[in-house]
């Protein structure tokens, strides 16, 4: 029998406990990795993995809304992803159109507001239209802000912000030495959003892959071995719980004066712990 205190809690019980305990991140960002590997393990085409990942997106949106997370950013399609095989990229745009149509009503019912970060003019026209129609339909949502990083690159975003600041200098609005962090932030895609508190990457890869380079400077990183299509409600809940157990110091000293021992904060990378927490709890 597992000694983990959450072992006997179902998902609803765990969500309720987390809400009661507090310490929920304002902004969660996820690098949704492992769709292709998930499909390959099942002898399916890569497109099947992308389609299965839609259920995990729904789970993440539901959990974040339930817990009161303000912003959920999903790394949906990077600028580097344009280098993938044409058939796969074309299928991804088809999935995007399908998701925009299929999820719009439920997202609106939940009060979700949709925004997009990235060079969306690079998307096919039909995908752009489906995306904009959903943004318009959800514009008045008062709940979770769902931020899709589409045709997105972190370095490109910083370059864009620097170019806007340089243009202001050229216009004489400020001098180069007057450029501040706030000036650069205003040039980001959505500089008004809070920085991510928690960045999750599925599939066990340990890198940011050009995702939110500026914004994630002090984010807590959580790497899970789960492939994205397997990252469902309970995994999301456990990730939030792991976040709230950490002490965020932002370069300062621990509030307790003592650095926690590693065994007291094992993280969620340990596959055995994941199996125990996500396995049969009967």
C-alpha positions as CSV (number, residue, x, y, z in Angstrom):
1,X,0.0,0.0,0.0
2,X,1.4,3.4,-0.9
3,X,2.3,5.8,1.9
4,X,1.7,8.9,-0.3
5,X,-1.1,10.9,1.3
6,X,-2.8,11.6,-2.0
7,X,-3.0,7.9,-3.0
8,X,-6.5,7.4,-1.9
9,X,-7.9,10.8,-3.1
10,X,-9.8,10.8,-6.4
11,X,-9.3,13.7,-8.8
12,X,-12.1,15.8,-7.4
13,X,-10.9,15.3,-3.9
14,X,-7.4,16.3,-4.8
15,X,-8.6,19.4,-6.6
16,X,-10.7,20.4,-3.6
17,X,-7.7,19.9,-1.3
18,X,-5.5,22.0,-3.5
19,X,-8.0,24.8,-3.6
20,X,-8.3,24.7,0.2
21,X,-4.5,24.7,0.7
22,X,-3.9,27.6,-1.7
23,X,-0.6,28.5,-3.3
24,X,-2.0,27.9,-6.8
25,X,0.2,29.3,-9.6
26,X,-1.3,32.3,-11.4
27,X,0.2,31.3,-14.8
28,X,1.0,27.7,-15.9
29,X,2.8,27.1,-19.2
30,X,3.2,23.7,-20.9
31,X,5.5,22.4,-23.5
32,X,3.3,19.7,-25.0
33,X,5.9,17.1,-26.1
34,X,5.7,13.4,-27.0
35,X,2.7,13.1,-29.3
36,X,4.8,11.4,-32.0
37,X,6.4,9.0,-29.5
38,X,3.0,8.1,-28.1
39,X,1.8,7.2,-31.5
40,X,4.9,5.3,-32.4
41,X,4.7,3.1,-29.3
42,X,1.2,2.1,-30.5
43,X,2.3,1.6,-34.2
44,X,0.1,4.5,-35.2
45,X,0.8,7.4,-37.5
46,X,2.2,10.6,-35.8
47,X,-1.1,12.3,-36.6
48,X,-2.9,10.0,-34.2
49,X,-0.7,11.3,-31.4
50,X,-1.5,14.9,-32.2
51,X,-5.2,14.0,-32.2
52,X,-5.0,12.2,-28.9
53,X,-3.2,15.2,-27.4
54,X,-6.4,17.2,-27.7
55,X,-7.9,15.3,-24.8
56,X,-4.9,16.4,-22.6
57,X,-5.5,20.0,-23.7
58,X,-9.0,19.7,-22.5
59,X,-7.9,18.2,-19.2
60,X,-5.4,21.0,-18.6
61,X,-8.0,23.7,-19.4
62,X,-10.5,22.0,-17.1
63,X,-8.1,21.6,-14.1
64,X,-6.7,25.1,-14.4
65,X,-10.2,26.6,-14.5
66,X,-11.2,24.5,-11.5
67,X,-8.2,25.6,-9.5
68,X,-8.4,29.3,-10.3
69,X,-5.3,29.5,-12.4
70,X,-5.4,32.8,-14.3
71,X,-3.4,32.0,-17.4
72,X,-2.6,28.7,-19.2
73,X,-0.1,29.0,-22.1
74,X,0.3,26.0,-24.4
75,X,3.2,25.7,-26.7
76,X,1.1,24.6,-29.7
77,X,3.4,25.1,-32.7
78,X,6.9,26.6,-32.7
79,X,8.5,28.4,-35.6
80,X,10.9,25.5,-35.8
81,X,8.0,23.1,-36.3
82,X,7.6,24.5,-39.9
83,X,10.6,22.3,-40.7
84,X,8.6,19.1,-40.1
85,X,7.2,17.0,-43.0
86,X,4.6,19.0,-45.0
87,X,1.9,16.3,-44.5
88,X,2.3,16.5,-40.7
89,X,2.2,20.3,-40.7
90,X,-0.9,20.3,-42.9
91,X,-2.5,17.8,-40.6
92,X,-1.7,20.0,-37.6
93,X,-3.5,23.0,-39.2
94,X,-6.5,20.7,-39.8
95,X,-6.5,19.7,-36.2
96,X,-6.4,23.3,-35.1
97,X,-9.4,24.2,-37.3
98,X,-11.3,21.1,-35.9
99,X,-10.4,22.0,-32.3
100,X,-11.5,25.6,-32.8
101,X,-14.9,24.6,-34.0
102,X,-15.3,21.6,-31.7
103,X,-14.2,23.3,-28.4
104,X,-15.6,26.8,-28.9
105,X,-19.0,26.2,-27.2
106,X,-17.6,24.5,-24.1
107,X,-14.8,27.0,-23.7
108,X,-17.4,29.8,-23.9
109,X,-19.5,28.1,-21.3
110,X,-16.5,27.9,-19.0
111,X,-15.8,31.6,-19.4
112,X,-12.4,31.0,-21.1
113,X,-10.8,33.8,-23.1
114,X,-8.5,32.9,-25.9
115,X,-5.4,34.8,-26.9
116,X,-2.6,33.9,-29.3
117,X,1.2,34.5,-29.1
118,X,3.2,34.2,-32.3
119,X,3.4,35.1,-36.0
120,X,-0.1,33.9,-36.9
121,X,0.1,35.5,-40.3
122,X,2.3,32.5,-41.2
123,X,-0.7,30.1,-40.7
124,X,-2.9,29.0,-43.6
125,X,-5.8,31.3,-44.2
126,X,-8.4,28.8,-43.1
127,X,-6.6,28.2,-39.8
128,X,-6.3,31.9,-39.3
129,X,-10.0,32.4,-39.9
130,X,-11.0,29.5,-37.5
131,X,-8.7,30.9,-34.8
132,X,-10.0,34.5,-35.2
133,X,-13.6,33.3,-35.1
134,X,-12.9,31.6,-31.8
135,X,-11.0,34.6,-30.3
136,X,-13.9,36.8,-31.2
137,X,-16.5,34.4,-29.7
138,X,-14.6,34.1,-26.4
139,X,-13.6,37.7,-26.2
140,X,-15.8,38.4,-23.2
141,X,-14.7,35.4,-21.1
142,X,-14.0,36.3,-17.5
143,X,-12.4,33.1,-16.4
144,X,-9.2,31.3,-17.5
145,X,-7.1,33.0,-20.2
146,X,-5.9,30.4,-22.7
147,X,-2.9,31.6,-24.5
148,X,-1.9,29.5,-27.5
149,X,1.8,29.9,-28.6
150,X,1.4,29.4,-32.4
151,X,4.2,30.0,-34.9
152,X,6.0,31.1,-31.8
153,X,9.6,31.5,-31.0
154,X,11.0,33.0,-27.8
155,X,14.1,34.5,-29.4
156,X,12.0,35.9,-32.2
157,X,9.6,37.5,-29.6
158,X,12.5,39.2,-27.8
159,X,13.9,40.4,-31.2
160,X,10.5,41.8,-32.0
161,X,10.4,43.7,-28.7
162,X,13.9,45.1,-29.2
163,X,13.0,46.3,-32.7
164,X,10.0,48.1,-31.4
165,X,12.2,49.8,-28.7
166,X,14.7,50.7,-31.4
167,X,12.0,52.3,-33.5
168,X,11.0,54.4,-30.5
169,X,14.6,55.6,-30.2
170,X,14.7,56.4,-33.9
171,X,11.5,58.5,-33.5
172,X,13.1,60.4,-30.6
173,X,10.6,59.1,-28.0
174,X,13.5,57.9,-25.7
175,X,17.2,57.4,-25.8
176,X,18.9,54.0,-25.9
177,X,20.0,54.2,-22.3
178,X,16.4,54.9,-21.2
179,X,15.1,51.6,-22.5
180,X,13.8,49.6,-19.5
181,X,12.5,46.1,-18.9
182,X,9.0,47.6,-19.1
183,X,9.7,49.0,-22.5
184,X,10.8,45.6,-23.8
185,X,8.0,43.8,-22.0
186,X,5.5,46.1,-23.8
187,X,6.8,44.7,-27.1
188,X,6.1,41.1,-26.2
189,X,3.0,39.4,-27.7
190,X,1.1,39.7,-24.4
191,X,3.3,41.7,-22.1
192,X,0.3,42.4,-19.8
193,X,0.0,38.8,-18.8
194,X,1.8,37.7,-15.6
195,X,5.0,35.7,-16.1
196,X,4.6,31.9,-15.8
197,X,5.0,30.6,-12.3
198,X,5.2,27.0,-13.5
199,X,6.6,25.6,-16.8
200,X,5.8,21.9,-17.4
201,X,7.4,19.8,-20.1
202,X,6.1,16.4,-20.9
203,X,8.1,13.4,-22.4
204,X,11.2,13.8,-20.1
205,X,13.1,16.2,-22.4
206,X,14.9,18.8,-20.2
207,X,15.0,22.0,-22.3
208,X,12.8,25.0,-23.0
209,X,13.0,24.7,-26.8
210,X,12.8,28.5,-27.4
211,X,9.6,28.8,-25.2
212,X,8.9,32.0,-23.2
213,X,12.7,32.8,-22.9
214,X,12.0,36.2,-21.4
215,X,8.9,35.3,-19.3
216,X,10.2,32.1,-17.8
217,X,13.3,33.6,-16.2
218,X,12.1,32.7,-12.7
219,X,9.5,30.1,-13.4
220,X,9.6,26.7,-11.6
221,X,10.4,24.0,-14.1
222,X,8.7,20.6,-13.9
223,X,9.8,17.8,-16.2
224,X,7.6,14.7,-16.4
225,X,8.3,11.4,-18.2
226,X,4.6,11.2,-19.3
227,X,4.1,11.7,-23.0
228,X,1.6,14.6,-23.7
229,X,-1.4,12.4,-24.6
230,X,-1.1,10.6,-21.3
231,X,-0.9,13.9,-19.3
232,X,-4.5,14.1,-18.0
233,X,-6.4,15.6,-15.1
234,X,-4.5,13.8,-12.3
235,X,-1.1,14.5,-13.7
236,X,-2.0,18.2,-14.0
237,X,-3.2,18.2,-10.4
238,X,-0.1,16.6,-9.1
239,X,2.0,19.1,-11.1
240,X,0.3,22.0,-9.4
241,X,0.7,20.3,-6.0
242,X,4.5,19.9,-6.7
243,X,4.7,23.6,-7.5
244,X,3.0,24.7,-4.3
245,X,5.4,22.6,-2.3
246,X,8.4,24.5,-3.6
247,X,10.0,27.6,-2.1
248,X,10.4,30.4,-4.6
249,X,13.3,32.6,-3.6
250,X,13.8,34.7,-6.7
251,X,17.6,34.9,-6.0
252,X,17.1,35.5,-2.2
253,X,17.8,33.3,0.7
254,X,15.4,30.5,2.0
255,X,12.8,31.9,4.4
256,X,13.5,29.1,6.8
257,X,17.3,29.7,6.6
258,X,17.8,26.1,5.6
259,X,17.9,24.6,2.1
260,X,15.5,21.7,1.8
261,X,17.0,18.2,1.5
262,X,16.6,16.7,-2.0
263,X,14.6,13.8,-0.6
264,X,12.0,16.1,0.8
265,X,11.3,17.5,-2.7
266,X,11.7,14.6,-5.1
267,X,9.9,16.3,-8.0
268,X,7.9,14.4,-10.5
269,X,10.6,13.2,-12.8
270,X,10.9,10.0,-10.9
271,X,9.0,7.4,-13.1
272,X,8.3,5.2,-10.1
273,X,6.6,8.0,-8.2
274,X,4.6,8.9,-11.3
275,X,3.5,5.2,-11.6
276,X,2.6,5.1,-7.9
277,X,0.5,8.3,-8.0
278,X,-1.1,7.7,-11.3
279,X,-1.7,4.0,-10.9
280,X,-4.5,2.0,-9.4
281,X,-5.5,3.6,-6.1
282,X,-8.0,1.0,-5.0
